Amino acid sequence: MPVNLLKIGLISDLHIGEDENLVQGIDVRANFTKALNSGSMSDIDLLVLAGDLANENGEPGAYRYVAEQIKDLKVPVCIIPGNHDDLSVMAKFFDLEGKIHGEKCYYRFDFMGHPLFFLDSACGTVSEDQLQWLRQEAAKEPGEVFLFMHHPPCFCGHRFMDTKYSLQNKEQVQAVLAEIPNLTHVFCGHYHSHFEVAMGRQKIHVVPSTQMQIGANTPHFTLKSSAPEWMVAEIGENFVETAVYLN
Ligand SMILES: [Fe+2]
């Protein structure tokens, strides 16, 4: 079967607030829409919102705003929750029908010949149920599969995020992912920084944030930039190319 070129727009860590007030002095709504409406996104086939849509704790106004912004998009949108999201609130604003299993949002989306898998790491871990499901589903596929989850499954060389907020059960997750031979690329967010990290034979693409970028070289929080950044990934036959854009 021919493999189609698939162009994915990836937006992560929007941190939209309940209302239009600035979030930590940043116009996060304008930052998000700059990414969404940028020329780099004009010919994507699919949009992925990679978690932390809401700023603190699943603010309904954040989801209402994001839902309004994406409602007229001509392409499908895949959403995964982050640690600042509340799945029960998200489900009121986005179509997550059939995607929530035991209070976790995980699913596959087969699109343009590519099996795309989405996991829920919002609580800081990936549950055993999800890992077994991923292993079983990926085993059904003859070709490459792609994974999306909010937390990177490995350390990325970010001194602050690695130390304070990395995925808690990363050893368990890594062990399962390593046993999935056709899993080649993982797309994540959460780190408010762009990284491309090799994890064994798998490549981890860490999508930066539209809210702000966090400095990677100090063990404490430092603001690197309050300009939005986002990623566009092109997936073809045996290749993935990513580009990061900023406003
Ligand atoms: Fe996060």
Residues whose N, C-alpha, C, O or C-beta is under 5 A from the ligand:
A	BS01	LIG	D52 G82 N83 H190
